[in-house]
Amino acid sequence: MEPVVSSTHGTLAPLVAKLTALLADECGRLKGVRREIRSLRSELTSMHAALKEYTKQEDPSDQVKAWISLVRELAYDIEDVFDKFIKRIGKDNHHGGFKDFFRKTARRLKTLGSRRGIANQIDDLKARIRQVKELKNSYKLDNAPCSTSSHAAVDPRLHALFAEEAHLVGVDGPRDDLANWLVKEENSSNKHRRVLSIVGFGGLGKTTLADQVYRKIHGHFHCRAFVSVSQKPDIKKIVKDVISQVSCQDKSKQDISEWDEKKSIAKLRELLQDKRYLIIIDDIWSKPAWDAIKCTFPENSHSSRIIVTTRIVDVARLCSPGSDDRMYEMEVLSDIHSRRLFFKRIFGSEESCPPMLKEISNEILKKCGGLPLAIISISSLLSSRTAVKEEWEKIKRSIGFALEKNQSLETMSTILSLSYNHLPPNLKTCLLYLSIFPEDYIIERERLVRLWIAEGFISEECGQSQQEVAESYFYELINKSMVQPVGIGYDGKARACRVHDMMLEIIVAKSAKDNFVTVVGGGQTSLANHQGFIRRLSVQYIDQELASALASEDLRHVRSLTVTITSGIERLPSLVEFEALRVVDFADCEGLGKYIMNGMEKLIQLRYLRLRGRGISKLPSGIVMLGDLETLDIQYTAVQELPDKIVQLTKLQHLITAGGTKIPDGIGNMMSLRVVTGFNITGSSTHAVEGLRNLTSLDELNVDLDSGKSDEYKSHEEMLLSSLRKLGRCKLQYLQITRIDGSLEFLESWFPLPYSLQKFHMSSSYCFTDVPKWIAPALTSLSYLDINLTELTEEGLHTLGELSALLCLKLCWEKDPEERLTIQGTGFPCLKEFVLSDGAYVTFMEGAMPKLENLRLSVAVSVAKTCAFYLGIEHLTCLKQARIWLDNEDVTTSESKAAAAAVTKEAGAHPNRPIVTIEGRWYEEAAASHEEKNNEDGDN
């Protein structure tokens, strides 16, 4: 396990390893330099040992904290000195690693007089080390009491806990009350718009309650949307988010990215003017924010509703000023609900709690004071600790007297800080890093994992790759309720996460205190209060005042730059000033294309570069100098061609480009590539396409082909197939091919079998005549399949049913079946999601798809009308939700209504009471009726 960068130790551990590598290399032969490096390593090794002991203390003294901070900053500065030295000597020839560089330049150092320069700088650093040692001795830190504790074990139920919806407690009463209030009088003459404000401090569950009300009543409305608002709301972004949710037709969203704020508001008002709409505006912080937002929603006479959540009473009153409006004040959970939530998360039920833990459990619950987030956090912590009374007593004592004060943000901070303090160091570092993101930010898992790796937080462990280790950290943070999962997929894994507002406040404060991340323009701007050099910089808002403050800082030591602003990029200092950057992550910001052109070639330590914005049509030529670059993500840009010498970046692992990008000639040299997306096959040379076959480390390939006749691009297709044949024998796990118009027939002869393939997705109008022969039971890893067929047959379904690992199957076909298709009670042993996109009539027999949870089905009612309409939904024993589209072509109104009624009846008879949505010309009434019945049955 290699040493990693951490929030507490900084770069101390990897720095010691780096100095050791230098001593073993040719650089160590230099007289004087070798002796100084050895001395430096010895001092740092001793300090690192002391640091590890001090950081085991549960509550270190202020003197210990101050000394730890000094050592951490010293380690950063030492590494900066060596890295700057490398840059000065290596100049433009540094394309290899640290050891490679010294092997090539050690001889040059003797003649360049650089020994004296590095030796002098080492002398200065050693003087600082002596000062730090003297402080340690004067403080007598070695005699300080050290109360250690072991870190919490990983909860073995991680997958099940985060994949399932949280069990809500104490919500039913308020939900039903508010839901009834919102929909009552919908048939009366009073059809004015109403606003419901839900107010309470952070962590009480305002958003949860609003979401539950939304779920209960959304079927009563023509259109609905749920949007979050931060402390500095971007009105244009909010409006466009609402438009994307309420607009059902693609033409309503065309060119939406080009609309200004005025046009966006006008379009939204037009969309909603004649509709009965339901809008959730989550987390409004100020009166001006509400004044700006409310004008985007028209006052119509269709019984529309708006639900607002806020922490501020005055804002709630402003949102709900009329007699027809309502302000609802959140309350803490009752004792009964608190106990139910607490024990369910730890033991499954209160009855399962061991008798010796009942008394201490009651004391801990009293400390939690009915705060849902506090109960969830503490119970998650306890579930991973030994079920011993003394252990729980220790945790209770740590909570202290905070919850005996008035309930406030301070109370929540104390509770969540306790959960943070019990995280192992690796998870603390990864959690604190989330402070680079603004409020309400959806953090994609893949992006976060790559950032953690680029920052040096992750090392290989127990045979697991860095990628696998980082993903396990992501899921562990979800399991411990430190972050909230977003987008649980067919495989039970979250595609993203978000940080609760209160948790974000805590980690931003802790990051600033440890000089780990400096935030500019966020809720807790830490620019003015940071100590030492800025190490990681997150720019979330910038005006002239903040720009002036930033300009006065020494930015030569910034290792990470994350910019999430959408305007004002010209106020940022030039990239030339950020000479130590390892990570650069830019959001779509006006003027970014021009900004990045100056200074990119100077960032020779850069490992991660992510750019966004259609205004970026060209990459700076200096990008080819970034020899350590591992991730280049330019997916949502207008870049269509990469610099010719990009193939020199042989360490690049993730090359994520915009769709239609030309493959560079010589790509076969980039043999470290693991993920390649966005390349256009037919727009590239056949030589470049052939080069893909050399990327034997490739895990993921996402390419597109231009529309056109097959013979026009035959050589490109043959070369791609040749490359796929070789990659399929290596590590290729995910293949996505896009060709909107044109044939993919060449894929039918993909042999030998791609045994490593886990996901295959085709985005095309082309249909295979039958299930391709390479999709065979021997593909024991294939878990996701999205494929088009000329027609769907029972034989084809039988073949697909033999795929033992298949979790998600999406089928689309060209020719509608003329009779019922029957899915037998064998096959598809693991399938959890099944999507049939075109009209068919399918019936599930007893035992069919035994683990299916999510069903999306397009049913041809015209085929079904020859016999009694029956889908066999009750045979899908694990079904949780279904969306049924009734294709009403060539059928009468009564036949359509009868089909909808039949589906509703089947769903109502299912013991799981799955959420079933029926769509089609006559679906609205049936769907609303069924959902209302489900809710009534659930209450009973």
N, C-alpha and C positions, 0 to 999 in steps of 0.2 A: 504494500500500500504506500503510494508516494505521498510525501507531505503536501498539504494544501494550504491555501490562503484562508484565513479566518477573520471574523470581525474582532475577536479579542486579541489574537496573536499577530494579526497582520500578516506580513510575508516572512516572518522569522523562520518558520520551519522550512519552507522551500528555499530560503536564502542560505541556510546552513548547507542544504543539499547542493545548492549551486556552487558554493565555495569549495565543497569537497570535490565536485566534478572538475573545477578549475585546477586544483592541486594535482589531479590525476592526468591532466591534459598537458600538452606541450607548453602551454602558457606557464605552467609551474616551473619550467626550466630557467625562466628569467630570474637572474640573481636579484635579490632585494624584494621583488614583487612576490616571489614564492614565500619568503619568510614573513612578509606582512600579511599575506592572505591566510597563512597558517595561524598566525597570532589572532587575526580577526575572527577566524572560524572558532578558535578555542574559546574566546570570550563570549561569542554569541551562543555557542553550545551550552555553556554554563548558564547564561541568562535564560535560554529557552527552557532548561530543566527547572529553574526557579519559577519561571512564568507558569509552567504547567501545574506546579504545586499550588501556587497562589490562586489560580483560576478554578481550583476545585473547591475553594471556600464558598459556603452558601451565602455568607454576608461579609465580604471582605471590608476592611477598614478603608477610610478615605485615603490614607497614606498608601495602602496597597494598590488601590485603584489608580492613584496618581502615578505610582511607579510603573504599573502595567502600561499605562498610557504612554509614558516616556519611552519604554522599551519598544512598544509597537511602532511609534513614530520614527524611532531610530532605525528600526529594521526597514521600514519603507524608504527612508533616506539613503541607507546603505545600498539597497538594491537600485535606487535611482542613479546613484553615482556610477555603479558598474554598468548599468544599461546605457547611460549617457556616454561612458567611456567607449563602449562597443560601437555606439553610433558614430562617434567622432573618428574612430580608427577605421571602421568598416566602410563608411560612406555608402556609396551606391552598390557595393559588391556584396553586401550582407544579405544573402538569400537563404542561408542555412540556419541551423539552430545555434545555441550558445556555444556548445562544444565544437561544432563544425567550424564556427567562425574563428575561434582561437587556434584551432589546428592549422588553419590557412594563414593566419596573420601573426602567429607568435614570432616568426623570424623577422617580420617587418617592424615589430615593436622595438627591437634592439637598435634599429637605425633611425627611428622616428623620434627618439627622445621621450617616448611616452611613459617609460618606467618611472621617471621622476614625477610626472604629473599624477599618475595613479598612486604612487607611493606617498606623495604629499597629501592627497585626499584621504588616503587610508590613515595617515597620521592624525588628521583632523577628526576623523571618525573615531579613532581610538581614544582621543582626548574626551570626546563626548561619552564614550563607553565608560571611561574612568569616572566621570562625573556621575553617571547613572549608578555605578557600583558604590560610590561613596554615599550617595543618597540612600541606597538600600541598607548599607551598614549603619548609617546615622539614624535611620528610622527603626533599626533592629527588627526588620521585617521577618527574619527567620525565627524570631521568638514569638511572633504573633500566633494566637490560637488558630488552628485550622480545622474547621468543621466540614468534613467532606460528606458527600452523598453520591451514590451511584445513579446513573441516569435511568430514566424509565425505559422499560423494555417495549419493543414494538408490539402493538396489539395484533394478535394473530387473526382477528376478524376484520382486518383492514379492508379487504375487497368488498365484503358483504356490507360493511357499515357505510362506505362512501358510495356504493352503487345503488343503495336503496334510498327512497325518500325519507327525510327525517320524520320521526313520529312526533306530531305536534300535540301539545298539551295546553289546555286552557283557552283554546281559540274558538271552539265551537259556539259558545254562547255569544261572544261579541260578533263573530262572523255572521251568525244567523240574524242577529239584531240589525246589524248594519245592512246586510243583504236585503232583508225585508223592507227596511226603510228606503233603500235605493230603488226598488222595483215597485213599491206600492204606488197607487194612483196612476200607474202607467196607462190604464184604460179610462181615466177620468179626463175632465176638460183641462186640468192643470198639467200641461206638458212642457213647462219651462225647464231649462237646464238647471241641475242642482249640483252643488259642490259639497263633498264630504271631506273634512280635514281631520286627519288622525295625528295627534300631537303627543309627544313624550320624549324623554331623553334617550340617547343612544343605547341600544342593547335591549330595549323593552319588547321589540318585535313588531314595530310599526309596519315595516315592509312585509313581514310575514302575514300579518293580519290583512293588509291591503291585497296581497296576492291571493289569499284564501277567499276573500269577498269577490275578487275578480273572477276566480275560477267558478264560483258558485253561480254568478249571474251573467257571465259573458254571453251565454246563449240567447239572452233577451235583446241583444244589440246587433245592429247591422255590421258595425266595424268596431274594433277595439285596439288599444295600444298600451304598452307599459314602458315608460322611460324613466331613467334616473337623472337627477340634476345634482351637480357638484356645487361647491362654494362659489366658483367662478363659472357660471353656466355659459355654454356656447349655444345661443338661441338657434342659430342656423343649423347646427348639428342636431339639436333636440327636435326641431321641426322636421328635418329630413328623416330622422329616426321614426317619428310618428307616421310620416308619409309611407315609409317602407313597410310599416305594419298594417296600416289601414287600407292601402291600395291593393286591390286584387288583380288589376290588369297591368301587364308589363308596360304598356304605353303610358301609364300614369307616372312611371318612374324613369322614363327615358331622359337621359341628359341631366339627371338630378344633381350630379356632381358639379355641373356648371352653373346651377342656379345661385343667385345671391339671396340674402336673407329676405328681402322684400318679396321676391318672386316665390320663394319657398313658402312663406306665410300665406300669400295669395292662393297658391295651389292647394295648400292644406285646407284653407277655409272653403275653397270650391268643392273639395272632395267631401267635406263634412256637412256642408250647408243643408242638404236634404236627407241626411242620414241620422239615425239614432246611434250615437256613439258613446263608448265608454273609454275614458282615458285615465290612466294612473300616472300621476306626476310624483315621483318618489324622491323625498329628501330635499325640499326647498329650504334654503338657508336665509333668505332675505326678502323684504317687501319689494324692492326693485325687481328681483328675479321673478316674483309672481306677476307683477305688473307687466313685465315683458312677455311672459308666457301666456297669460290668460287671453290676450288679444288674438292669439293664433287659433282659438277655438270659438266658432260662431255661436251666438245666442239664437238657437232655433227652437221650434215648438214640436220636437219629436222625443221628448222625455230623455234627453241626453244626460249623462252623468260624468262628473270628474271627481276622482279621489286623489287627495293630496296628503303626503306625509311630511312632517316637519318636526324639528326639535324645539321650535320657538313658538310660544303661545301667541305672541302678537302676530306672527306670520299666519298662524292658523286662523285667527280671528279675521284677518284681512281676506283670506281666501274664502271664508264662509260668512259673509256679512249679513245676508238676507234671512228673512224668517223661514224661507223654504230650504235654507242650507243648514248644515249641522257640523259642529265641532265635537269630536270624540277624543277624550283624554285617556290615554293608556294607563293601565294600572299594573302593579307587579302581580305575579302569580300567587294564587291562594296557597295555603299550606298543603292542601290536598294535591293540587296540580303540581306544586314544586316537588313533592315526594314522588309522585308518579313519574315525572320527567327524570328525576335524579336516579331512582332505582332501576328504571327501565333501561337506561343507558349503561348501567354497570352490571346489573344481574339479570336483566330481562323482566323482573317484577320485584315488588317489595317483599313478597313471600319468600323469594330466593335469597334474600340477604341473610348472612349468618347472624345468629343472635348476638355474638360478641361485638358486632359492628353496628347494631341498632342505635345505641346511645351516642356514639361518636358521629354517626350519620346525621342524627337529629341536630347535633351541635354544628356540624358543617353546614347543614341546610339553613340553620338560623343565621349563620354568617353570610350565606349567599343572599338572603333577604328577598327572595322571590324574583331575582333578576334572571331571565331565561338564559342570556348569554353567559352569565357567571356560572349558573348551574351546569350548563352544557360543558363549559371549559373545565370546571373542577371535576365533574363526573368522568370526563374523558381522561383526565390525568389519573384519577383513582383507578379507572379500569385497567390501566397499564402498570399499576403498582401492586405489590404483594398485599393480599387481603389479610393483613395483620393489624391489630388495633394500634400497636405502637407506631407503625408506619403512617397510619391515618392521623394519629395524634400529632405527629410531626408536621404533617401538611396543614392540619387545623391551626397549629400554633403559628405557622408561617403566614396564614391569612391575617392574623393580628387583629387590630381594633378597627381596621378601615371600614368594615361594613356596619359598625356601630354608629358611624357618623350619618349625616343626612345623605340620602341617596343622590348621587351626582356622578358626573363624569370621572371624578377622582376615585370613586368607589369602583366603577367599572375598570378603570386603569389598574387599580391595585389587584383586582381579581385576574385580569388577563396577564398582568406582569408575572403573577405567580405561575401561570401555565407556561409562559415564556421561559422563566428561570429554570424550569424543569426539563427543558428541551436539551438534547445532547448538543455539543458545540457545533457539529456540522449543520444541524437543522436550525440552530440560532442564526448562523451566518446566512443560510439560504432564506430564512424568513425576513431578516433585517434587510436583505437586498431588495425585497418587494417595495421598500420605501421609495424606490426610483419611479414608481408608477403613481399617477394621480388617483384621486378618489373615484370610485365606481368604475375603475378600469378593468376590463376583461383581459386577463393575462393568459395568453395561449400557452399550453403546456410545452409544445415543441420549441417555441421561442425562448421560454424561460429556461428550459433545460440547456439549450445552446449557450445562453448567457452565463449560467452558472459555470459551465465547463470553461468558457473563454476567460472568465474571471479567475480561474484557478481554484475554485471551491471544491472540485470533485476529483477523486482519484479512483482507479479501478479497485474493486474489493472482491475478494473470494471468488475469483473467476468471472465476475461481472464487469462488463465494459463501463466506461464513464457514462455513456448514454443510459444504460440500465440502472446504474447507481443513482444518477440524477433523477430519473423517473420515479424510482422508489422513494426518494426524498419528497418529491412532489406529492405522491399519494399519502405519504406518512404525515405531511402537514395537513392534508385534508382529514385524515383519520383522527388527528389530535384536535380537530376543530379550530385550528389556527387560521385556516383559509376555507372559503366556501366553494364547493365544486360547481362548475358550470358545464352544461351540455354533456350529460351522461350518455355515452354511446351504446351501440348494440353489444359491445364487449364488456359493459359495466364500468368502463373507465371514463374519467372526466377529461374532456378535451381542453378545458381551461379552468381557471379559478378566479376568484375575486377576494379582496381583503375587506373585512367589515370595517366600517368607518372608524370605530373605536380602536380596533386593533391597529389600523393604519396610523392613528395618532400616536399610539404607543411605540410602534417600531420606528416611526420617523424621529421621535424624541430620543430613543435609544441609539439610533444610527448617528444622530448628531452628537450625542454625548461621547460616543466612541470614535468620532471622526471617521465613520465608515461611509456614510453617504451625506452629501450636502445638498439640500433641496432649495431651489430658487423658485419662488412664486407659488408654492403649494400652501396648504392650510397652515403648515408650520415652517415657514421659510427660515432656514438655519444658516443662511449666508453670513449674517452679522455676528453670530455667536460661535462659529466654529473655531476650533483651536488647531494650530499647526497648518500645514499645507492641505489644500483640498485634494482628496484622494479619488472620490467618485462624485460626479456632479450630475444632478437631475434638474433640468430647466423645464418647469411646468407652466410658467408665465413670466413674461419679461416686459418691463416698461423702461423708460429712460433712467429712472432712479436705480432700478435693479441692474441695468446695464452698466451704469457708472460704477456701482459697487463691485460688480464682477470684473470690470476693466482694471480695478486697482489690485486685484488678486494676482498672486504668482501661480499661473496655471501650468507650469512646466511639470508638475507632479501629479496632475490629474490622470488617472488610469482608466476612467470610464466616463463617457459623456452620453447621457440620455436626454433627448429633447422631444417633448410632446406638445409643443406649441404649434399653432396653425398659422401664425403670422409673427413678424418681428424678428425673423432670422438675421436680418442685417444688423441687429443690435448685439448679436453675439460676437465675442472676440474671434479672430481668424483661427482656423485650424492650425496654422503655423505655431501658435502659442501653446498648443496642447501636444507637446513633443513626446509624452510618455504614455499616450493612449493605447490601451489594449482592446477597448470596446467602444464602438460608436453606433448609436441607435437613434435615427431621426424619424419622426413622424412626418406626415404630409404637410409641408410648410411652404407657403408662397416664397419663392426666391431661393429654395434649397438647391436647385440645379446650378445656379450661379455660385452659391456659397461654397459648395464642395470642390469647385475647380481649383481653389487656391490652397495648397499646403498638404494635400492628401499624400504626396510622395514622401513627406517627412515622417509619417506615422509608421515607421518600419517595425514597430512592435505590435501593430494591430493584429488582432486575432478574429475579431467579429465586426462586420460592417453590415448594417441594415438601413436601407434607404426606402422612403415612400414618397409618392407624388408623381402624377402624370406630367408635371413640369420638368422632370428629369428625363431627357432624351439621349444623354450621352454621359458616359463615365469619364472621370479625369484620367488622362493617360498615365499619371503617376501611380495608379492603383497597381500596376504591374510590379512596382517596387516593394509591395507588401508581402515579403517572403514568408511571414509567419501566419498569414491569413488562413483561417479555418472555415469561416462562414461568410459568404457573400449573398445577401438576401436583397434582391431588387425586384421582387415579384410585382408590386403595384406601381411600376414606373413605365415610362414610354421607351425604355432602352430596348432596341431591337438587334444591336450588334455590339459585341464585347471587343475590347482592345485586342489587337493581334497577339500580343505577348502575354495575354492572360494565362496561357498554358504554362508559363514559368512558375505559377503559384502551385507548386507540387504538394504543399501541405493542405490545400483546400479540401474540405470534406463535404461541405454543403454549398451547392451552387444553385440558387433559387432565382430564376429569372422570370421576366414577364413573358406571357404567351407569345409565340411567334419569333422568339430570339434565334438568331443564326448560330449554329454550332461552330465554335472556332476550330480551324484546322490544327491538328496536333493535340486534341483533347485527350487522346490516349496516353499522353505523358502524365496526366493528372490522376495517378493511380490511387490516390488517397480518397478520391471522391466516394461518398456514401449516399448522398442524395442529390439528384439532378432533376430539376423541373423547369418547364417552360420552353424547351428547345423545339424548334420547327424542323422536322426531318426533311421535308421536300424543299424547303428554302435554303438548305445547306448543301455543301458539296458531298458527293458520295464518299469521298475520302474521309471527311469529318464524321459522317455517320458510321463508317467502318471503325473509326477510332473508339466508338462506344464499347466495342467488344473487349477492349483492354482494361476497362474499369471493373476489375474483378472484385473490388470491395463494395460495389454498388448494392445498396439495400433498396433504394426507391428510385424509380424512373417514371417521369411524367412528361410525355412528348405529344406534339400535335402534327398533323399532316394537312397540307392544303387540299381543298376540294379539287376534284378533277378526275378524268378518266384514269383507270388503273394503268394502262399502257404508257401514259404520259409520265408517270413517276415510278415505273416498274423497277428500275435499277435502285432507286432509293428504298423501295419496299423490300427488295431482295436483300439489300445491305442491312436494313434494320432487322429483318428476320434472322440473318446470319449472326448479328450481334446478340439478339435475344437468345438464340440457341446456346451461345457460350455463356451469357450471363445467367441463364436459367440453370446452368450446371454449377454456378458459383453461389452467390449469396442473395440474389435478387428476391426480395420479399413482396414488393408492391409495384405493380405496373398499371399505369393509367395511360390510355391512348385516346386522343381526341381527333375526330375527323367528321365534321358536321355533315359534309356532302362528299361521298366517295366511298370506295370499297375498302374493307379490311379483310378481304378474302385471304390474303397472304398469311394471316395469322392462323388459319385453319391447319396449316402444315407445320406448326411449331412443335418440333421434336428435336432431341429427346425431351421427356417430360420435365418441366421446371419444378423439381421436387421442393425447392425452398420457398416457392410462391405462397404468400399468405393472403394477398389482396389483388384482385383484378377488377378494373373498372374501365368500361368503354363508353365514351361520350360521342355517339355517332348515330346517323340514321341507317347505317348498314346493319343488316341482320344476317347472322349465321344461318345456314340452311338447317342445321341441327346443332346440338350441343357438340362443340369441337372435341375431337378424340383426346386432346391433351388435357382436357378437364376430366380427370379419371379418379377413381377411388384411391389410387396410389398417391394422390396429392393430400397427404395426411396433415398438412399445415394450412391448407386453404380455408380461411375463415370468413372472407368477404368476397362476394361475386356479384357483379353488376354486368348483365349481358343481354344482348338483343338476339332474338330468334325469329326466323321466318314464320313459324307457327309453334304454338305450345302443344305438346303431346304428352300423354301419360308416360310414354316411354322416356321422353326427355326428362320429365319430372322424376322418374325412377332413377335415372342416371345421376341426376343432381342429388337425389336423396341419399346416395351412397357416399357422399363426401362427409366423412365422419367428423371433421373439425368445423364444418360450416356453421357460422353464427348469423350471418346476414346474407340474404339472397334477394336480389332485385332483378326482375325479369320484365322485358318489354318485347312485344312481338308485332309482326307485320300483318299476318292473316288471322282474323278472329276465328276462334273455334266455333263450329256449327252445332256442337252439342256439349253437354255437361262434361267437365273434367273432374275426375275423382282423385283425391289425395288419400291414399290408403294409410292404414295404421302402422306402416313400417317406413323406415328411412327418416332422414333429417333428425338424427338423435339429439343434436345440440342446437338446432336453429332457434334463434331468439327474435329475429326480425325477418318478415316476409313481405315483399312488395311486388304486386302485379300491376303494371302500369296501363295496360290496354284491356278493352272490354273482353271478358270471358265469363264463364259461369262455372265456378269452382265449388265443390262440396268436400268438406273435411269429414273423413270417416273416424270412427272411434279409434283412439290411439294415435291419430295423426299429429305430427309435429309436437311432441310431448312437452317441449320446453319453450314454445313460442309465447312471447310476451307482447310483441308489437306487430300488428297486421295492417297493411294498407292494400286495398283491393279495389279494382275497377271491375264492375259487374255488368255484363251485357244483359239487360232485362229482356231483350228480344229473344235471346236463347232460352232464358228461364221460363218464358210464358207458356211454353209447351207442356210444362208440368208444374207441380206445386213448388213455389219458390222456397228453397232451403239451402243454407250455406253450411250448416253443421258447426256453428260457432261454439256450441256447448261442448264439443269434443276437444277444443283447444283449452286444456285444463289449466294452463298457466297464463292465459291471456289477461293482459292488463289494459291495453287500449287498442282500438281499431278505428280506422277511417275507411268508410265504404263509399265509393263513388258509384252511383247508379247511372249507367249509360242508358238514357231513355230514348235513344233513336229507334224509330219504327215501332213505338209502343204508345198506347193510349194513356191518358191521364190517370184513369182508374188503375191500370196495370202498374204504373209507376208508384202510385200511392200504396197499392197492395204490396209491392216489393219493399218499400220503406217500412211499412207496418210489420212485415214478416221479419226484417232485420231487427227492428225494435223489440219484437216479441222474443226472438232468440237471445238477444243481449240481456233482456230482463230476466230470462230464465237461467242465465249463467250464474253459478254460485259465487264467482269472484266479483260480480257486478263491474265488469270492465267498462272503461270510458269509451263509448262508441259514438262516433260522429258520422252522420249520414249526409252525403252531399249529392246534389243533382237538382233538377228543377223543382222537386217537391220535398227536399230534405229538411228545410228549416223548421217546419212545424214539428215533424217527427223527432228531430234531434233535440229540440228544446224540451219537448214533452218527456223524452226518455231521460235527459239529464236531471230534470226536476224530480222525476220519480226516483232516480238513483240517490239524489241528495236526501229525499225523504226517508228512503230505506236505510241509508247510512246513519241518519239520526236515530232511527229506531234500533 
